[in-house]
Amino acid sequence: MFTAIITISTLAILFGLLLGYSAIRFHVEGDPIVDQIDSLLPQTQCGQCGYAGCRPYAEAIADGEAANKCPPGGEVTMVALSELLGRDPVSMEDAEAVDKPKSVAYIVEEECIGCTLCIQACPVDAILGAAKSMHTVIVDECTGCELCIPPCPVECIHMHPIEQTLTNWKWPFPDQTAESNSTAGAH
C-alpha cells in the first residue's frame, strides 16, 4: 500500500514537472494588437457584429475587417478602434443601431411563463429566474443587446430606453453637415 502511494505521488510530480516545462517551452504569444482591440470592445459578447463574441471580432478587425460593426460600443468605440489602427473612421454599418437610444430589457412578470429561454439566450446572465417561475432583468447587468427577445414564446420582454441622467449623459459629436455648412458660409 505504501509503495503504491509513493509510486503514484512520484508519477504525479514527474508529470507535473513535464507539463510545467512544456508550458514554458512551447508557450505561444497572442497577437498584442488583437489584445488591444479586444480591450476597447465593450465585452458584451452579444453577437450583433456577426461574430460569436468580442475576441473573434477583434481578431477579424486585426485581419482587416471594418471596425464599424459593434452597436453596443457605438461611435465612441469605432473612433477609438480607428485611432488605434491608424485607419480613417467609417460611419457605423448599422445606422438604425446608431440612432437607437441605449436601452435595457424589461420582463412583464405577469405574462412570463418561466420557460427559461431568455435566460439561455442572455450572453451576460442579466436575467434572473427559474423554470416555471417568473423572471426579472438585472438592470445594471443588461447590455441592451436584445438577444432575449426572439426566443420568448409569449413576447413578454420589451426594451425600455435608459433615462439620461448626469451620470450617463455624454456630449454629442458635432453634426458633420452643420459643421461643413458653417465652414462653407464663412468663406
CORTA-V951029 format. One record per residue. N is the residue number from 1. PSI is psi in whole degrees, 0 to 359 (none if undefined). Layout:
# CORTA-V951029
n=N psi=PSI
n=N psi=PSI
This chain:
# CORTA-V951029
n=1 psi=313
n=2 psi=323
n=3 psi=320
n=4 psi=319
n=5 psi=316
n=6 psi=319
n=7 psi=313
n=8 psi=319
n=9 psi=317
n=10 psi=317
n=11 psi=319
n=12 psi=317
n=13 psi=316
n=14 psi=314
n=15 psi=323
n=16 psi=316
n=17 psi=320
n=18 psi=316
n=19 psi=320
n=20 psi=316
n=21 psi=316
n=22 psi=321
n=23 psi=323
n=24 psi=316
n=25 psi=319
n=26 psi=24
n=27 psi=133
n=28 psi=122
n=29 psi=141
n=30 psi=164
n=31 psi=119
n=32 psi=329
n=33 psi=325
n=34 psi=320
n=35 psi=320
n=36 psi=318
n=37 psi=315
n=38 psi=326
n=39 psi=336
n=40 psi=336
n=41 psi=154
n=42 psi=351
n=43 psi=37
n=44 psi=343
n=45 psi=37
n=46 psi=338
n=47 psi=7
n=48 psi=344
n=49 psi=350
n=50 psi=1
n=51 psi=161
n=52 psi=340
n=53 psi=187
n=54 psi=322
n=55 psi=312
n=56 psi=325
n=57 psi=322
n=58 psi=319
n=59 psi=321
n=60 psi=321
n=61 psi=318
n=62 psi=331
n=63 psi=3
n=64 psi=358
n=65 psi=151
n=66 psi=145
n=67 psi=31
n=68 psi=33
n=69 psi=21
n=70 psi=89
n=71 psi=320
n=72 psi=327
n=73 psi=326
n=74 psi=198
n=75 psi=322
n=76 psi=314
n=77 psi=318
n=78 psi=318
n=79 psi=317
n=80 psi=319
n=81 psi=320
n=82 psi=319
n=83 psi=318
n=84 psi=318
n=85 psi=353
n=86 psi=28
n=87 psi=160
n=88 psi=136
n=89 psi=136
n=90 psi=137
n=91 psi=155
n=92 psi=139
n=93 psi=319
n=94 psi=89
n=95 psi=329
n=96 psi=323
n=97 psi=327
n=98 psi=321
n=99 psi=340
n=100 psi=136
n=101 psi=155
n=102 psi=137
n=103 psi=167
n=104 psi=156
n=105 psi=149
n=106 psi=130
n=107 psi=125
n=108 psi=102
n=109 psi=333
n=110 psi=333
n=111 psi=344
n=112 psi=131
n=113 psi=359
n=114 psi=36
n=115 psi=344
n=116 psi=9
n=117 psi=326
n=118 psi=324
n=119 psi=317
n=120 psi=329
n=121 psi=337
n=122 psi=119
n=123 psi=345
n=124 psi=12
n=125 psi=46
n=126 psi=359
n=127 psi=130
n=128 psi=135
n=129 psi=178
n=130 psi=167
n=131 psi=138
n=132 psi=20
n=133 psi=159
n=134 psi=153
n=135 psi=160
n=136 psi=159
n=137 psi=135
n=138 psi=102
n=139 psi=321
n=140 psi=339
n=141 psi=337
n=142 psi=132
n=143 psi=353
n=144 psi=27
n=145 psi=345
n=146 psi=15
n=147 psi=345
n=148 psi=343
n=149 psi=309
n=150 psi=322
n=151 psi=347
n=152 psi=118
n=153 psi=340
n=154 psi=5
n=155 psi=49
n=156 psi=6
n=157 psi=128
n=158 psi=154
n=159 psi=130
n=160 psi=129
n=161 psi=145
n=162 psi=129
n=163 psi=133
n=164 psi=128
n=165 psi=180
n=166 psi=335
n=167 psi=336
n=168 psi=2
n=169 psi=139
n=170 psi=145
n=171 psi=128
n=172 psi=150
n=173 psi=147
n=174 psi=145
n=175 psi=125
n=176 psi=322
n=177 psi=319
n=178 psi=321
n=179 psi=317
n=180 psi=327
n=181 psi=320
n=182 psi=328
n=183 psi=319
n=184 psi=323
n=185 psi=336
n=186 psi=339
n=187 psi=none
